[in-house]
Protein backbone atom coordinates (compact mmCIF):
# COMPACT_ATOMS: atom_id res chain seq x y z
CA UNK A 1 0.00 0.00 0.00
CA UNK A 2 1.24 3.46 -0.91
CA UNK A 3 1.63 5.90 1.95
CA UNK A 4 4.15 8.24 0.33
CA UNK A 5 3.64 10.38 -2.74
CA UNK A 6 5.47 13.67 -3.24
CA UNK A 7 5.79 16.01 -6.18
CA UNK A 8 8.29 18.82 -5.74
CA UNK A 9 9.73 21.50 -7.98
CA UNK A 10 13.46 21.33 -7.21
CA UNK A 11 14.70 24.19 -9.38
CA UNK A 12 14.01 26.04 -12.59
CA UNK A 13 12.86 23.39 -15.03
CA UNK A 14 13.43 20.49 -12.64
CA UNK A 15 11.13 18.45 -10.42
CA UNK A 16 10.97 15.09 -8.70
CA UNK A 17 8.25 12.65 -7.81
CA UNK A 18 8.61 10.14 -4.98
CA UNK A 19 6.34 7.13 -4.73
CA UNK A 20 6.10 4.19 -2.33
CA UNK A 21 6.08 3.70 1.41
CA UNK A 22 8.11 5.37 4.13
CA UNK A 23 10.46 2.37 4.21
CA UNK A 24 10.52 1.52 0.48
CA UNK A 25 10.17 4.27 -2.10
CA UNK A 26 11.63 5.49 -5.37
CA UNK A 27 12.34 9.06 -6.47
CA UNK A 28 12.13 10.06 -10.14
CA UNK A 29 13.91 13.29 -11.14
CA UNK A 30 12.76 14.88 -14.40
CA UNK A 31 13.02 18.05 -16.44
CA UNK A 32 10.51 20.40 -18.02
CA UNK A 33 11.19 18.76 -21.41
CA UNK A 34 8.59 16.24 -20.28
CA UNK A 35 5.24 17.26 -18.86
CA UNK A 36 4.18 14.23 -16.80
CA UNK A 37 1.85 15.91 -14.31
CA UNK A 38 -1.14 16.53 -16.63
CA UNK A 39 -0.56 13.04 -18.05
CA UNK A 40 -0.56 11.50 -14.57
CA UNK A 41 -3.84 13.20 -13.67
CA UNK A 42 -5.50 12.29 -16.98
CA UNK A 43 -4.23 8.71 -16.76
CA UNK A 44 -5.62 8.26 -13.25
CA UNK A 45 -8.99 9.57 -14.45
CA UNK A 46 -9.01 7.06 -17.33
CA UNK A 47 -8.16 4.21 -14.96
CA UNK A 48 -10.79 5.28 -12.42
CA UNK A 49 -13.44 5.39 -15.15
CA UNK A 50 -12.30 2.03 -16.59
CA UNK A 51 -11.58 3.73 -19.92
CA UNK A 52 -8.14 2.18 -19.90
CA UNK A 53 -6.40 -0.74 -18.19
CA UNK A 54 -2.82 0.49 -18.77
CA UNK A 55 -1.27 3.95 -18.77
CA UNK A 56 2.36 4.78 -19.63
CA UNK A 57 3.96 8.10 -18.63
CA UNK A 58 7.52 9.12 -19.54
CA UNK A 59 9.64 11.27 -17.22
CA UNK A 60 12.50 12.75 -19.27
CA UNK A 61 15.72 13.57 -17.42
CA UNK A 62 17.75 15.13 -20.27
CA UNK A 63 20.82 12.96 -20.79
CA UNK A 64 20.31 11.07 -17.55
CA UNK A 65 18.25 7.95 -17.05
CA UNK A 66 14.75 8.23 -18.40
CA UNK A 67 12.01 6.73 -16.26
CA UNK A 68 8.54 5.64 -17.15
CA UNK A 69 5.57 5.01 -14.93
CA UNK A 70 3.44 2.06 -16.04
CA UNK A 71 0.11 1.97 -14.22
CA UNK A 72 -1.96 -1.18 -14.66
CA UNK A 73 -5.50 -1.61 -13.42
CA UNK A 74 -6.08 -5.02 -11.84
CA UNK A 75 -9.57 -6.24 -10.87
CA UNK A 76 -11.04 -2.74 -11.45
CA UNK A 77 -9.91 -1.37 -8.09
CA UNK A 78 -6.26 -2.39 -7.59
CA UNK A 79 -3.52 -0.48 -9.36
CA UNK A 80 -0.05 -1.87 -10.01
CA UNK A 81 2.60 0.78 -10.54
CA UNK A 82 5.91 -0.11 -12.15
CA UNK A 83 8.77 2.36 -12.49
CA UNK A 84 10.86 1.43 -15.49
CA UNK A 85 14.32 2.75 -16.27
CA UNK A 86 15.13 3.13 -19.94
CA UNK A 87 18.70 1.94 -20.42
CA UNK A 88 19.14 4.00 -23.58
CA UNK A 89 20.19 6.99 -21.51
CA UNK A 90 22.35 5.01 -19.09
CA UNK A 91 24.46 3.09 -21.63
CA UNK A 92 26.95 5.07 -23.68
CA UNK A 93 28.21 2.21 -25.83
CA UNK A 94 27.95 2.10 -29.64
CA UNK A 95 26.23 -1.29 -29.36
CA UNK A 96 22.92 -0.73 -27.62
CA UNK A 97 21.78 -4.33 -28.02
CA UNK A 98 22.32 -4.83 -24.27
CA UNK A 99 20.40 -1.66 -23.42
CA UNK A 100 17.01 -2.93 -22.34
CA UNK A 101 14.52 -1.22 -20.07
CA UNK A 102 14.28 -2.67 -16.59
CA UNK A 103 11.72 -2.44 -13.81
CA UNK A 104 13.35 -0.75 -10.82
CA UNK A 105 10.32 -0.44 -8.52
CA UNK A 106 6.84 -1.99 -8.22
CA UNK A 107 4.01 -1.28 -5.81
CA UNK A 108 0.28 -2.05 -5.54
CA UNK A 109 -2.59 -0.08 -4.03
CA UNK A 110 -6.30 0.61 -4.32
CA UNK A 111 -6.71 3.11 -7.13
CA UNK A 112 -8.95 5.35 -5.02
CA UNK A 113 -6.36 5.51 -2.22
CA UNK A 114 -3.51 6.27 -4.60
CA UNK A 115 -5.57 8.96 -6.32
CA UNK A 116 -6.33 10.53 -2.93
CA UNK A 117 -2.59 10.66 -2.14
CA UNK A 118 -1.89 12.32 -5.48
CA UNK A 119 -4.65 14.91 -5.03
CA UNK A 120 -3.62 15.64 -1.44
CA UNK A 121 0.00 16.28 -2.47
CA UNK A 122 -0.84 18.37 -5.54
CA UNK A 123 -3.49 20.47 -3.79
CA UNK A 124 -0.68 22.67 -2.45
CA UNK A 125 -0.06 23.97 -6.00
CA UNK A 126 -3.64 25.27 -6.23
CA UNK A 127 -2.89 28.06 -3.75
CA UNK A 128 -2.14 31.43 -5.41
CA UNK A 129 1.45 31.60 -4.08
CA UNK A 130 2.44 28.07 -5.06
CA UNK A 131 0.67 28.16 -8.44
CA UNK A 132 2.72 31.30 -9.20
CA UNK A 133 5.88 29.51 -7.99
CA UNK A 134 4.96 26.50 -10.19
CA UNK A 135 4.61 28.76 -13.25
CA UNK A 136 7.87 30.60 -12.55
CA UNK A 137 9.93 27.45 -12.02
CA UNK A 138 8.20 25.09 -14.45
CA UNK A 139 7.48 27.65 -17.23
CA UNK A 140 3.96 26.24 -17.61
CA UNK A 141 0.88 26.78 -15.47
CA UNK A 142 -0.26 24.13 -13.03
CA UNK A 143 -2.74 21.78 -14.78
CA UNK A 144 -5.84 23.05 -12.93
CA UNK A 145 -8.34 21.49 -15.35
CA UNK A 146 -6.89 17.98 -15.07
CA UNK A 147 -6.62 18.34 -11.29
CA UNK A 148 -10.21 19.54 -11.00
CA UNK A 149 -11.56 16.78 -13.27
CA UNK A 150 -9.84 14.11 -11.17
CA UNK A 151 -10.92 15.69 -7.89
CA UNK A 152 -14.56 15.92 -9.09
CA UNK A 153 -14.48 12.27 -10.11
CA UNK A 154 -13.20 11.13 -6.72
CA UNK A 155 -15.78 13.28 -4.88
CA UNK A 156 -18.57 11.79 -7.00
CA UNK A 157 -17.38 8.26 -6.21
CA UNK A 158 -17.42 9.07 -2.48
CA UNK A 159 -20.97 10.45 -2.53
C-alpha positions as CSV (number, residue, x, y, z in Angstrom):
1,X,0.0,0.0,0.0
2,X,1.2,3.5,-0.9
3,X,1.6,5.9,2.0
4,X,4.2,8.2,0.3
5,X,3.6,10.4,-2.7
6,X,5.5,13.7,-3.2
7,X,5.8,16.0,-6.2
8,X,8.3,18.8,-5.7
9,X,9.7,21.5,-8.0
10,X,13.5,21.3,-7.2
11,X,14.7,24.2,-9.4
12,X,14.0,26.0,-12.6
13,X,12.9,23.4,-15.0
14,X,13.4,20.5,-12.6
15,X,11.1,18.5,-10.4
16,X,11.0,15.1,-8.7
17,X,8.2,12.7,-7.8
18,X,8.6,10.1,-5.0
19,X,6.3,7.1,-4.7
20,X,6.1,4.2,-2.3
21,X,6.1,3.7,1.4
22,X,8.1,5.4,4.1
23,X,10.5,2.4,4.2
24,X,10.5,1.5,0.5
25,X,10.2,4.3,-2.1
26,X,11.6,5.5,-5.4
27,X,12.3,9.1,-6.5
28,X,12.1,10.1,-10.1
29,X,13.9,13.3,-11.1
30,X,12.8,14.9,-14.4
31,X,13.0,18.0,-16.4
32,X,10.5,20.4,-18.0
33,X,11.2,18.8,-21.4
34,X,8.6,16.2,-20.3
35,X,5.2,17.3,-18.9
36,X,4.2,14.2,-16.8
37,X,1.9,15.9,-14.3
38,X,-1.1,16.5,-16.6
39,X,-0.6,13.0,-18.1
40,X,-0.6,11.5,-14.6
41,X,-3.8,13.2,-13.7
42,X,-5.5,12.3,-17.0
43,X,-4.2,8.7,-16.8
44,X,-5.6,8.3,-13.3
45,X,-9.0,9.6,-14.4
46,X,-9.0,7.1,-17.3
47,X,-8.2,4.2,-15.0
48,X,-10.8,5.3,-12.4
49,X,-13.4,5.4,-15.1
50,X,-12.3,2.0,-16.6
51,X,-11.6,3.7,-19.9
52,X,-8.1,2.2,-19.9
53,X,-6.4,-0.7,-18.2
54,X,-2.8,0.5,-18.8
55,X,-1.3,4.0,-18.8
56,X,2.4,4.8,-19.6
57,X,4.0,8.1,-18.6
58,X,7.5,9.1,-19.5
59,X,9.6,11.3,-17.2
60,X,12.5,12.7,-19.3
61,X,15.7,13.6,-17.4
62,X,17.7,15.1,-20.3
63,X,20.8,13.0,-20.8
64,X,20.3,11.1,-17.5
65,X,18.3,7.9,-17.0
66,X,14.8,8.2,-18.4
67,X,12.0,6.7,-16.3
68,X,8.5,5.6,-17.2
69,X,5.6,5.0,-14.9
70,X,3.4,2.1,-16.0
71,X,0.1,2.0,-14.2
72,X,-2.0,-1.2,-14.7
73,X,-5.5,-1.6,-13.4
74,X,-6.1,-5.0,-11.8
75,X,-9.6,-6.2,-10.9
76,X,-11.0,-2.7,-11.4
77,X,-9.9,-1.4,-8.1
78,X,-6.3,-2.4,-7.6
79,X,-3.5,-0.5,-9.4
80,X,0.0,-1.9,-10.0
81,X,2.6,0.8,-10.5
82,X,5.9,-0.1,-12.1
83,X,8.8,2.4,-12.5
84,X,10.9,1.4,-15.5
85,X,14.3,2.7,-16.3
86,X,15.1,3.1,-19.9
87,X,18.7,1.9,-20.4
88,X,19.1,4.0,-23.6
89,X,20.2,7.0,-21.5
90,X,22.4,5.0,-19.1
91,X,24.5,3.1,-21.6
92,X,27.0,5.1,-23.7
93,X,28.2,2.2,-25.8
94,X,28.0,2.1,-29.6
95,X,26.2,-1.3,-29.4
96,X,22.9,-0.7,-27.6
97,X,21.8,-4.3,-28.0
98,X,22.3,-4.8,-24.3
99,X,20.4,-1.7,-23.4
100,X,17.0,-2.9,-22.3
101,X,14.5,-1.2,-20.1
102,X,14.3,-2.7,-16.6
103,X,11.7,-2.4,-13.8
104,X,13.3,-0.7,-10.8
105,X,10.3,-0.4,-8.5
106,X,6.8,-2.0,-8.2
107,X,4.0,-1.3,-5.8
108,X,0.3,-2.1,-5.5
109,X,-2.6,-0.1,-4.0
110,X,-6.3,0.6,-4.3
111,X,-6.7,3.1,-7.1
112,X,-9.0,5.4,-5.0
113,X,-6.4,5.5,-2.2
114,X,-3.5,6.3,-4.6
115,X,-5.6,9.0,-6.3
116,X,-6.3,10.5,-2.9
117,X,-2.6,10.7,-2.1
118,X,-1.9,12.3,-5.5
119,X,-4.7,14.9,-5.0
120,X,-3.6,15.6,-1.4
121,X,0.0,16.3,-2.5
122,X,-0.8,18.4,-5.5
123,X,-3.5,20.5,-3.8
124,X,-0.7,22.7,-2.5
125,X,-0.1,24.0,-6.0
126,X,-3.6,25.3,-6.2
127,X,-2.9,28.1,-3.7
128,X,-2.1,31.4,-5.4
129,X,1.4,31.6,-4.1
130,X,2.4,28.1,-5.1
131,X,0.7,28.2,-8.4
132,X,2.7,31.3,-9.2
133,X,5.9,29.5,-8.0
134,X,5.0,26.5,-10.2
135,X,4.6,28.8,-13.2
136,X,7.9,30.6,-12.6
137,X,9.9,27.5,-12.0
138,X,8.2,25.1,-14.5
139,X,7.5,27.7,-17.2
140,X,4.0,26.2,-17.6
141,X,0.9,26.8,-15.5
142,X,-0.3,24.1,-13.0
143,X,-2.7,21.8,-14.8
144,X,-5.8,23.0,-12.9
145,X,-8.3,21.5,-15.4
146,X,-6.9,18.0,-15.1
147,X,-6.6,18.3,-11.3
148,X,-10.2,19.5,-11.0
149,X,-11.6,16.8,-13.3
150,X,-9.8,14.1,-11.2
151,X,-10.9,15.7,-7.9
152,X,-14.6,15.9,-9.1
153,X,-14.5,12.3,-10.1
154,X,-13.2,11.1,-6.7
155,X,-15.8,13.3,-4.9
156,X,-18.6,11.8,-7.0
157,X,-17.4,8.3,-6.2
158,X,-17.4,9.1,-2.5
159,X,-21.0,10.5,-2.5
